Structure formats: structure tokens, C-alpha cells
Amino acid sequence: MGEYGRGSNDVNGIVDGRHQMLLSSCDDLEAASAFGWALIARGVSDRKSAFHTPVVATCGLDGGPEVRTVVLRGADLGRWTVRFHTDRRSGKVAALTASPRIAMQFYCARSKVQLRLNGVATLHSDDAIAEIAWRNSRPMSRACYAQIRAPGAVIAEPELGAASDAQGEEFGRANFVAVEVAVQRFEWLYLAFGGHRRAEFRRDDQGVVTGRWLAP
Ligand SMILES: Cc1cc2nc3c(=O)[nH]c(=O)nc-3n(C[C@H](O)[C@H](O)[C@H](O)COP(=O)(O)O)c2cc1C
């Protein structure tokens, strides 16, 4: 397994322009990891990016797998963390409270790159991480958390889930949870005409990243 140091924030420009060239000659583990993180960073800021809406998998309370789409809200390439937001009353919060192990999947058809992340989720509701995330959320996003009925509650009519049911900001803030995922491992798969490439990357407790190629 090759070791090439700690996570880096230096991914500017990797996605733009040069990505096809980079990928067509991508036999470099460090470049593959950097490119994966560059796609994630782009996913946070670019709402049109396929990486903006990853799939999140949790272990359900009945032991079965559960998946759903979320919006990617943050990523720290140096710490190998990603963040999304959710409602304290949602099923995924109950699932993550019981078992914080989490997996995420991203796929960008344009780059032909799939990333599969495994890690541990931390739920933030009344700390600085939650407060900053809440303050940086747009009013439209905040309104989702102010619904009087909990997500997944059975309702008699579909309109009962409409925005007119919303309570005040304070109620919404109390339901708001920022989920930070400490990524421990991710897999990078690139479907290339000239031969697929698959790699696995791990980050240890000291922040040292190692990578190795896998058979696609
Ligand atoms: C494009 C898209 C983006 C979504 N973003 C979020 C999100 O950021 N957070 C969230 O909790 N649910 C989001 N959802 C809804 C979830 O997919 C899911 O239906 C909901 O959170 C209930 O999931 P749960 O019962 O497993 O908690 C999104 C759905 C779609 C289709």
C-alpha cells in the first residue's frame, strides 16, 4: 500500500478544464484521491454538480440498510469530513443515534467517477458547528425544519405537509441537525474506455492517508 502523506486542501483547478486529461492518464494514486476530493468540494458549491446530492446509507433500527438522497453542505479536505443537514425528528437521526456508521455514494456521469465513502457520523444540534451551519442556511432551507409534523409522520391529506404549516424560526432551529461524517475510507472507481481503474484510500487516526489499486 502506498503512503503519500496527509489530506490536502490543494485541489483548486483539478476539476476545471484539466479533468479529462487528468483522468485519461490517471495511474497516480495521489491524483486519484485529490480528484475525488475536488469533485466533493465542487459538489458543495455547485448545485448543478452531480456530487451535490449524494446517497447516504445507514443501518436501520431493524438492522436492514436504508438509503436516501441528501444535499452536500460542507467538506473539509484536510480533515476528511463531509457534512449534510437534516431534521432531528427524521428516521435517519434515530438510525445514526443507534449506530453512527455511515456510507455515502457519489456518481458523476460527466467525469465517470463513482466515490463510495465509509465513516462515522456525529450529530450536531446545539454547538458551534450547528449554529454556523444554521446561520449559513438559506431561509428556504430553514423553513423545512419548521414544519409542525415530523418528517415521516402519517398525514390524512398531502397538503398537510405544506409550508403553510410551518412554525417559527426557533422551532425550526430546535429541529435542525448538522451531520458531520468523519471519512475513514473511500473507494474511487473510474470507468474508462481504455480500462477501468479502482482505488481504495484510508486515513488513520494521525491523518496519514494510504491508497492502493484494486481490480475494477
Ligand atoms: C434532491 C434531494 C435532496 C434532499 N436533501 C435532503 C437533505 O439535505 N437532508 C435531508 O434530511 N433530507 C433530504 N432529502 C430527503 C431525503 O432523501 C429523505 O426522503 C428524507 O430525509 C427522509 O429520510 P429518512 O426517513 O431516512 O430520515 C432530499 C431528497 C432529495 C430528492
The ligand as an SDF file (V2000), in Angstrom:
LIG
                    3D

 31 33  0  0  0  0  0  0  0  0999 V2000
  -32.6360   16.0700   -4.2110 C   0  0  0  0  0  0  0  0  0  0  0  0
  -32.9610   15.7240   -2.7800 C   0  0  0  0  0  0  0  0  0  0  0  0
  -32.2660   16.3300   -1.7540 C   0  0  0  0  0  0  0  0  0  0  0  0
  -32.5570   16.0190   -0.4340 C   0  0  0  0  0  0  0  0  0  0  0  0
  -31.8210   16.6120    0.5630 N   0  0  0  0  0  0  0  0  0  0  0  0
  -32.0440   16.2560    1.8470 C   0  0  0  0  0  0  0  0  0  0  0  0
  -31.1970   16.7760    2.8890 C   0  0  0  0  0  0  0  0  0  0  0  0
  -30.2490   17.5410    2.6570 O   0  0  0  0  0  0  0  0  0  0  0  0
  -31.4780   16.3780    4.1590 N   0  0  0  0  0  0  0  0  0  0  0  0
  -32.4880   15.5350    4.4550 C   0  0  0  0  0  0  0  0  0  0  0  0
  -32.6670   15.2240    5.6250 O   0  0  0  0  0  0  0  0  0  0  0  0
  -33.2910   15.0210    3.5070 N   0  0  0  0  0  0  0  0  0  0  0  0
  -33.0850   15.3570    2.2010 C   0  0  0  0  0  0  0  0  0  0  0  0
  -33.8650   14.8220    1.2050 N   0  0  0  0  0  0  0  0  0  0  0  0
  -34.9760   13.9060    1.5850 C   0  0  0  0  0  0  0  0  0  0  0  0
  -34.4060   12.5190    1.9040 C   0  0  0  0  0  0  0  0  0  0  0  0
  -33.9860   11.8850    0.7140 O   0  0  0  0  0  0  0  0  0  0  0  0
  -35.3890   11.6390    2.6630 C   0  0  0  0  0  0  0  0  0  0  0  0
  -36.5370   11.4210    1.8810 O   0  0  0  0  0  0  0  0  0  0  0  0
  -35.8000   12.2440    3.9920 C   0  0  0  0  0  0  0  0  0  0  0  0
  -34.7090   12.9060    4.6110 O   0  0  0  0  0  0  0  0  0  0  0  0
  -36.3360   11.1720    4.9470 C   0  0  0  0  0  0  0  0  0  0  0  0
  -35.3290   10.2160    5.1520 O   0  0  0  0  0  0  0  0  0  0  0  0
  -35.2710    9.3160    6.4870 P   0  0  0  0  0  0  0  0  0  0  0  0
  -36.6720    8.9120    6.7650 O   0  0  0  0  0  0  0  0  0  0  0  0
  -34.3790    8.1890    6.1130 O   0  0  0  0  0  0  0  0  0  0  0  0
  -34.6940   10.1580    7.5800 O   0  0  0  0  0  0  0  0  0  0  0  0
  -33.5820   15.1040   -0.1230 C   0  0  0  0  0  0  0  0  0  0  0  0
  -34.2620   14.4690   -1.1640 C   0  0  0  0  0  0  0  0  0  0  0  0
  -33.9620   14.7790   -2.4640 C   0  0  0  0  0  0  0  0  0  0  0  0
  -34.7100   14.0710   -3.5630 C   0  0  0  0  0  0  0  0  0  0  0  0
  1  2  1  0
  2  3  1  0
  2 30  2  0
  3  4  2  0
  4  5  1  0
  4 28  1  0
  5  6  2  0
  6  7  1  0
  6 13  1  0
  7  8  2  0
  7  9  1  0
  9 10  1  0
 10 11  2  0
 10 12  1  0
 12 13  2  0
 13 14  1  0
 14 15  1  0
 14 28  1  0
 15 16  1  0
 16 17  1  0
 16 18  1  0
 18 19  1  0
 18 20  1  0
 20 21  1  0
 20 22  1  0
 22 23  1  0
 23 24  1  0
 24 25  2  0
 24 26  1  0
 24 27  1  0
 28 29  2  0
 29 30  1  0
 30 31  1  0
M  END
$$$$
